[in-house]
Amino acid sequence: MHVSKRAGLLIKIAASCIEKQVNQDMKEHDITGSQLSVLQHLEGAGELLPMRSIETALHISQPTALGLVRRLEKKDYVSTCTCAEDRRVMLVGITETGRTICREANRQMEQFEDRMLGGMSGEERDQFLVLLERALSNICSCSSGSCKKEETCHGDA
């Protein structure tokens, strides 16, 4: 079977392979790639974040974000509380157990990226990332794929 070298198709196949690998790597921790994305966002912030921040950063709907957080909370990977200033706002923070999962996932992802970008020089890797960011920016009408929630570029991942 011949697969045409169409950029969109190749990116879709790469994304599918990456998702499959992340899910496989995280299976021992009983979390999905989407749940890992929530943990990584919280770890990067280093503080409690409003649920809205997760929705915006991950380009997901409120019900999807809530479902991910609830499942992570049951596993003691995140904790939630209400904001003292506005009781309508749910704040989410990563637990020490969640941080441990993130560190392990980051190690595994670095190994996977090294394999994925194998055979490329440092300069080629940098160029690849620049071109990938430019392509994402072009289709998202935003810089580096960092779209506003209202824009429809990544869907409800």
RODO-2510 file (C-alpha; in nm, 4 decimals, decimal comma):
residues 157
     n   res          X          Y          Z
     1     m     0,0000     0,0000     0,0000
     2     h     0,1402     0,3361    -0,1042
     3     v     0,0805     0,6283     0,1302
     4     s     0,0969     0,9652    -0,0415
     5     k     0,3394     1,2165     0,1097
     6     r     0,0699     1,4689     0,1980
     7     a     0,1650     1,6873     0,4959
     8     g    -0,1744     1,6651     0,6650
     9     l    -0,1839     1,2869     0,6389
    10     l     0,1731     1,2495     0,7679
    11     i     0,1007     1,4793     1,0627
    12     k    -0,2182     1,2846     1,1404
    13     i    -0,0295     0,9544     1,1319
    14     a     0,2495     1,0981     1,3501
    15     a    -0,0038     1,2332     1,6021
    16     s    -0,1768     0,8961     1,6150
    17     c     0,1547     0,7160     1,6739
    18     i     0,2522     0,9647     1,9456
    19     e    -0,0845     0,9308     2,1198
    20     k    -0,0619     0,5521     2,1058
    21     q     0,2900     0,5575     2,2556
    22     v     0,1937     0,8007     2,5345
    23     n    -0,1119     0,5929     2,6234
    24     q     0,1000     0,2777     2,6268
    25     d     0,3689     0,4417     2,8434
    26     m     0,1101     0,5758     3,0876
    27     k    -0,0910     0,2542     3,1119
    28     e     0,1042     0,1443     3,4208
    29     h    -0,0090     0,4636     3,5949
    30     d    -0,3677     0,4153     3,4773
    31     i    -0,3870     0,7505     3,2981
    32     t    -0,4415     0,8571     2,9401
    33     g    -0,2493     1,1050     2,7290
    34     s    -0,5265     1,3611     2,7839
    35     q    -0,5023     1,3200     3,1600
    36     l    -0,1245     1,3519     3,1355
    37     s    -0,1676     1,6802     2,9471
    38     v    -0,3676     1,8163     3,2418
    39     l    -0,0943     1,7084     3,4856
    40     q     0,1792     1,8638     3,2716
    41     h    -0,0122     2,1911     3,2465
    42     l    -0,0568     2,2038     3,6239
    43     e     0,3065     2,1062     3,6872
    44     g     0,4264     2,3812     3,4539
    45     a     0,2168     2,6413     3,6322
    46     g     0,3512     2,5561     3,9756
    47     e     0,0385     2,6910     4,1450
    48     l    -0,3340     2,6319     4,1741
    49     l    -0,5097     2,7137     3,8498
    50     p    -0,8720     2,7850     3,7675
    51     m    -1,0425     2,5109     3,5678
    52     r    -1,0825     2,7627     3,2847
    53     s    -0,7038     2,7686     3,2444
    54     i    -0,7024     2,3955     3,1701
    55     e    -0,9858     2,4335     2,9194
    56     t    -0,8067     2,7146     2,7383
    57     a    -0,4567     2,5657     2,7428
    58     l    -0,5687     2,2231     2,6214
    59     h    -0,8423     2,3497     2,3857
    60     i    -1,1099     2,1383     2,5496
    61     s    -1,4644     2,2023     2,6646
    62     q    -1,5637     2,2593     3,0262
    63     p    -1,7303     1,9168     3,0615
    64     t    -1,4234     1,7441     2,9150
    65     a    -1,1875     1,9307     3,1493
    66     l    -1,4078     1,8546     3,4462
    67     g    -1,4182     1,4837     3,3588
    68     l    -1,0400     1,4664     3,3258
    69     v    -0,9863     1,6483     3,6556
    70     r    -1,2390     1,4316     3,8392
    71     r    -1,0706     1,1118     3,7197
    72     l    -0,7278     1,2461     3,8186
    73     e    -0,8639     1,3524     4,1574
    74     k    -0,9912     0,9985     4,2266
    75     k    -0,6349     0,8743     4,1679
    76     d    -0,4904     1,1440     4,3992
    77     y    -0,2943     1,3050     4,1118
    78     v    -0,4704     1,6421     4,1543
    79     s    -0,6674     1,8203     4,4222
    80     t    -0,9445     2,0767     4,3842
    81     c    -1,0925     2,3543     4,5921
    82     t    -1,3122     2,6583     4,5377
    83     c    -1,1659     3,0045     4,5030
    84     a    -1,2101     3,2147     4,8171
    85     e    -1,2782     3,5328     4,6147
    86     d    -1,5267     3,3734     4,3765
    87     r    -1,6868     3,0506     4,4947
    88     r    -1,8001     2,9718     4,1385
    89     v    -1,4365     2,9148     4,0351
    90     m    -1,2838     2,5706     4,0882
    91     l    -0,9086     2,5715     4,1465
    92     v    -0,6989     2,2691     4,0545
    93     g    -0,3522     2,1771     4,1764
    94     i    -0,1165     1,8882     4,1164
    95     t    -0,0296     1,6588     4,4078
    96     e     0,3127     1,5141     4,4832
    97     t     0,1943     1,1841     4,3334
    98     g     0,0954     1,3717     4,0170
    99     r     0,4373     1,5390     4,0038
   100     t     0,6039     1,1971     4,0210
   101     i     0,3925     1,0792     3,7270
   102     c     0,4904     1,3925     3,5294
   103     r     0,8613     1,3382     3,5878
   104     e     0,8358     0,9774     3,4708
   105     a     0,6264     1,0766     3,1685
   106     n     0,8730     1,3503     3,0733
   107     r     1,1601     1,0990     3,0803
   108     q     0,9637     0,8606     2,8605
   109     m     0,8611     1,1386     2,6223
   110     e     1,2229     1,2560     2,5852
   111     q     1,3243     0,9014     2,4911
   112     f     1,0378     0,8780     2,2439
   113     e     1,1225     1,2157     2,0868
   114     d     1,4862     1,1124     2,0539
   115     r     1,3690     0,8023     1,8697
   116     m     1,1225     1,0001     1,6574
   117     l     1,3826     1,2594     1,5584
   118     g     1,6641     1,0064     1,5287
   119     g     1,9043     1,0655     1,2443
   120     m     1,8418     1,4418     1,2497
   121     s     2,1191     1,6786     1,3468
   122     g     2,0549     1,9399     1,6161
   123     e     2,0130     2,2003     1,3433
   124     e     1,7645     1,9800     1,1559
   125     r     1,5651     1,9224     1,4760
   126     d     1,5478     2,2964     1,5390
   127     q     1,4404     2,3595     1,1785
   128     f     1,1770     2,0843     1,2017
   129     l     1,0264     2,2455     1,5128
   130     v     1,0283     2,5913     1,3541
   131     l     0,8509     2,4586     1,0451
   132     l     0,6014     2,2593     1,2504
   133     e     0,5181     2,5666     1,4623
   134     r     0,4766     2,7752     1,1456
   135     a     0,2411     2,5175     0,9928
   136     l     0,0383     2,5012     1,3134
   137     s     0,0247     2,8796     1,3297
   138     n    -0,0957     2,8940     0,9699
   139     i    -0,3878     2,6600     1,0270
   140     c    -0,4817     2,7972     1,3674
   141     s    -0,4636     3,1646     1,2777
   142     c    -0,2638     3,2060     1,5957
   143     s     0,0984     3,2098     1,6979
   144     s     0,2594     2,8761     1,7853
   145     g    -0,0777     2,7022     1,8030
   146     s    -0,1746     2,8952     2,1148
   147     c    -0,5306     2,9639     2,0052
   148     k    -0,8037     3,1333     2,1958
   149     k    -1,0806     2,9007     2,3186
   150     e    -1,3272     3,0413     2,0638
   151     e    -1,1071     2,9456     1,7704
   152     t    -1,1539     2,6025     1,6258
   153     c    -0,8138     2,4635     1,5547
   154     h    -0,7439     2,1653     1,7784
   155     g    -1,0972     2,0535     1,8518
   156     d    -1,1932     1,8985     2,1847
   157     a    -0,8847     1,6806     2,2213
***
